[in-house]
């Protein structure tokens, strides 16, 4: 993908016009192995990205003739990696948008960071906090890091600010992702509780730093499309049962991964 290293920005992402043009009945591959391009703004199941996945699988087999893996296995492995690349890209885009918003805020007269907090900033902070907590407890809860990384930024539940409550504090309601399994939600909530316990140093002595805002469960449903390419047990069984065979194929379900919360870590 012509990046110098894993921290380099993505510079060859197709624009919207290119993607729409490709979707209008063209049968040729969207890219080549020498000029490999994926649409990081869309899911692995899009027409462009499905074509790119086939290009990758075929080129991988050509480059490794001794590989005994099937094209489908290589295809599926690429899809998992593609979802990781989408997370990296989303983070890069988020940082760029936040920096642009910060500049615009300064130009518009915002001088106090507490005057303005975008939903994107909240999701970014939530993801990083959960990932740090998962790494800190990886010895006793080894699957937690994988759970957070699999979900990525777009798998975090967003918050909606409702109104001010006493002393100027604002309450936030968590939007529900109906496609996400209860086991995944439980794992994330355990990480949130572990974070608070660390902040209190397990003795109700708060450490320095800004406290997470008050997040309350709600009946509000997220209207974002479900992520694809996740382990099957990341999805709610009711959601999977509601899908057509085509919708099920689009999910690109992967093998289950451990979601059990160790007894020693339960809080």
SULPE-V964933 format. One record per residue. N is the residue number from 1. RES is the residue in one letter. SS is DSSP state (h for helix, s for strand, l for the rest). PSI is psi as a letter, one per 40 degrees, with the letter a starting at -180 (NA if undefined). OMEGA is omega as a letter, one per 20 degrees, with the letter a starting at -180 (NA if undefined). Layout:
[[N:RES:SS:PSI:OMEGA] [N:RES:SS:PSI:OMEGA]]
This chain:
[[1:X:l:e:r] [2:X:l:f:r] [3:X:l:i:a] [4:X:l:d:r] [5:X:l:i:a] [6:X:l:e:r] [7:X:l:e:a] [8:X:l:i:r] [9:X:l:i:r] [10:X:l:h:a] [11:X:l:e:a] [12:X:l:f:r] [13:X:l:h:a] [14:X:l:i:r] [15:X:l:i:a] [16:X:h:d:a] [17:X:h:d:r] [18:X:h:d:a] [19:X:h:d:r] [20:X:h:d:r] [21:X:h:d:a] [22:X:h:d:a] [23:X:h:e:a] [24:X:l:f:r] [25:X:l:e:r] [26:X:l:i:a] [27:X:l:e:a] [28:X:l:i:r] [29:X:l:i:a] [30:X:l:d:a] [31:X:l:a:r] [32:X:l:i:r] [33:X:l:d:r] [34:X:l:d:r] [35:X:l:g:a] [36:X:l:h:a] [37:X:l:h:r] [38:X:l:i:a] [39:X:l:g:a] [40:X:l:e:r] [41:X:l:e:a] [42:X:l:i:a] [43:X:l:i:r] [44:X:l:d:a] [45:X:l:e:r] [46:X:l:i:a] [47:X:h:d:a] [48:X:h:d:a] [49:X:h:d:r] [50:X:h:d:r] [51:X:h:d:r] [52:X:h:d:r] [53:X:h:d:r] [54:X:h:d:r] [55:X:h:d:a] [56:X:h:d:a] [57:X:h:d:a] [58:X:h:d:a] [59:X:h:d:r] [60:X:h:d:r] [61:X:h:d:r] [62:X:h:d:a] [63:X:h:d:a] [64:X:l:g:a] [65:X:l:d:r] [66:X:l:e:a] [67:X:l:h:a] [68:X:l:e:r] [69:X:l:i:r] [70:X:l:i:r] [71:X:h:d:r] [72:X:h:d:r] [73:X:h:d:r] [74:X:h:d:r] [75:X:h:d:a] [76:X:h:d:r] [77:X:h:d:r] [78:X:h:d:a] [79:X:h:d:r] [80:X:h:d:r] [81:X:h:d:r] [82:X:h:d:r] [83:X:h:d:r] [84:X:h:d:r] [85:X:h:d:r] [86:X:h:d:r] [87:X:h:d:r] [88:X:h:d:a] [89:X:h:d:r] [90:X:h:d:r] [91:X:h:d:r] [92:X:h:d:a] [93:X:h:d:a] [94:X:h:d:r] [95:X:h:d:r] [96:X:h:d:r] [97:X:h:d:a] [98:X:h:d:r] [99:X:h:d:r] [100:X:h:d:r] [101:X:h:d:r] [102:X:h:d:r] [103:X:h:d:r] [104:X:h:d:r] [105:X:h:d:r] [106:X:h:d:r] [107:X:h:d:a] [108:X:h:e:r] [109:X:l:e:r] [110:X:l:h:r] [111:X:l:e:a] [112:X:l:h:a] [113:X:h:d:r] [114:X:h:e:r] [115:X:h:d:a] [116:X:l:h:r] [117:X:l:h:a] [118:X:l:i:r] [119:X:h:d:r] [120:X:h:d:r] [121:X:h:d:r] [122:X:h:d:r] [123:X:h:d:r] [124:X:h:d:a] [125:X:h:d:a] [126:X:h:d:a] [127:X:h:d:a] [128:X:h:d:r] [129:X:h:d:r] [130:X:h:d:a] [131:X:h:d:r] [132:X:h:d:r] [133:X:h:d:r] [134:X:h:d:r] [135:X:h:d:a] [136:X:h:d:a] [137:X:l:e:a] [138:X:l:d:r] [139:X:l:d:a] [140:X:l:e:a] [141:X:l:g:a] [142:X:l:d:a] [143:X:l:e:a] [144:X:h:d:a] [145:X:h:d:a] [146:X:h:d:r] [147:X:h:d:a] [148:X:h:d:a] [149:X:h:d:r] [150:X:h:d:a] [151:X:h:d:a] [152:X:l:a:a] [153:X:h:d:a] [154:X:h:e:r] [155:X:h:e:r] [156:X:l:i:r] [157:X:l:h:r] [158:X:l:i:a] [159:X:s:i:r] [160:X:s:h:r] [161:X:s:h:a] [162:X:s:d:a] [163:X:s:i:r] [164:X:s:i:r] [165:X:l:a:a] [166:X:h:i:r] [167:X:h:f:r] [168:X:h:e:a] [169:X:l:i:a] [170:X:s:h:r] [171:X:s:i:a] [172:X:s:h:r] [173:X:s:h:a] [174:X:s:h:r] [175:X:s:h:a] [176:X:s:i:r] [177:X:l:h:a] [178:X:l:d:a] [179:X:l:e:a] [180:X:s:h:a] [181:X:l:i:r] [182:X:h:d:a] [183:X:h:d:r] [184:X:h:d:r] [185:X:h:d:r] [186:X:h:d:a] [187:X:h:d:r] [188:X:h:d:r] [189:X:h:d:r] [190:X:h:d:r] [191:X:h:d:r] [192:X:h:d:r] [193:X:h:d:r] [194:X:h:d:r] [195:X:h:d:r] [196:X:h:d:r] [197:X:h:d:r] [198:X:h:d:r] [199:X:h:d:r] [200:X:l:e:a] [201:X:l:f:r] [202:X:l:e:a] [203:X:l:f:a] [204:X:l:f:r] [205:X:l:h:a] [206:X:l:h:r] [207:X:l:i:a] [208:X:l:i:r] [209:X:l:i:a] [210:X:l:h:r] [211:X:l:i:r] [212:X:l:i:r] [213:X:l:i:a] [214:X:s:h:a] [215:X:s:h:a] [216:X:s:h:r] [217:X:s:i:r] [218:X:s:i:r] [219:X:s:e:a] [220:X:s:h:a] [221:X:s:h:r] [222:X:l:i:r] [223:X:l:e:r] [224:X:l:i:r] [225:X:l:i:r] [226:X:l:i:r] [227:X:l:i:r] [228:X:l:i:r] [229:X:l:e:r] [230:X:l:i:r] [231:X:s:i:a] [232:X:h:d:a] [233:X:h:e:r] [234:X:h:e:a] [235:X:s:i:r] [236:X:l:h:a] [237:X:h:d:r] [238:X:h:d:r] [239:X:h:d:r] [240:X:h:d:a] [241:X:h:d:a] [242:X:l:e:a] [243:X:l:i:r] [244:X:l:i:r] [245:X:h:d:r] [246:X:h:d:r] [247:X:h:d:r] [248:X:h:d:r] [249:X:h:d:a] [250:X:h:d:a] [251:X:h:d:a] [252:X:l:f:a] [253:X:l:h:r] [254:X:s:i:a] [255:X:l:i:r] [256:X:l:i:r] [257:X:l:i:a] [258:X:l:h:r] [259:X:l:e:a] [260:X:l:h:r] [261:X:l:h:a] [262:X:l:i:a] [263:X:l:d:a] [264:X:l:d:a] [265:X:l:e:a] [266:X:l:h:a] [267:X:l:NA:NA]]
